[in-house]
């Protein structure tokens, strides 16, 4: 029996494209297809249309926006999302049957199967927009400030020319196809990420990695100086005085602190102070203070950055 070698014909992926794709998944650690993002979608869908939902990343493709638009029908349904604090838009193409299912369930239907694909009326688009806004609000509540980017609903688009007015058709984009399972039916959504937005994400990630590497280096250097002792003191507050006032200070004068996190009452000393080392310029440790008859106890709760801190 003759055996012929089989040569795989795999498309070449440039290092730049791979770098951008890595940035996309690194920049959105809890968004896209996992963790809090998915939980927010599932909980919103369960609350408003009373069905269980599951999501799966089916495919990742890349190319010019024009190449994707050429494969789209003349009319479709897509959502434009803003991405503050980044400048850029994310486009989400919705399976029209999936969108119709959302609308019908929100309006009281108990059907478990998707309706035939059809354009939505203005009223139905308003109903769908309500569900999308509920999803985005729930995502924000779950993810909050931990996310590097947030999503803002801007508008629906229905034709390729509508998208060309938002993103240059020659711009390189990534397309993520997400499979959606609801009740007894399956649909999809397609997410388009312009490369210019991903480039900005990559720059942010690079800065973070450089900063983290520098901090780890500085932390490791401390082991070389573990035999050195240094003073540790607590900053209880601060005020501002003029030079001539400082010159005229005498024993017994009282200085009132304009800013302080401490208080003294019948229960003793309590509040917050900043623990500092050396001259204190390089930040400190924010601490909760409590006192007994012998000692003042400082419980570290946060870090306060100072000068020359990355």
Secondary structure by P-SEA (a helix, b strand, c coil): cbbbbbbbbbbbbcaaaaaaaaaaaaaccccccccaaaaaaaaaaaaaccbbbbbbbcccccccaaaaaaacccbbbbbbbbcccccbbbbbbcaaaaaaaaaaaaacccccccccbbbbcaaaaaaaaaaaaaaaaaaaaaccccccbbbbbccccccaaaaaacccccccbbbbbbbbbccccccbbbbbbbaaaaaaaaaaaaaaaaaaaaaaaaaaaccccccbbbbbbbbcccccccaaaaaaccccbbbbbccccccccccccbbbbbbbccccccbbbbbbbbbcccbbbbbbcccccccccc
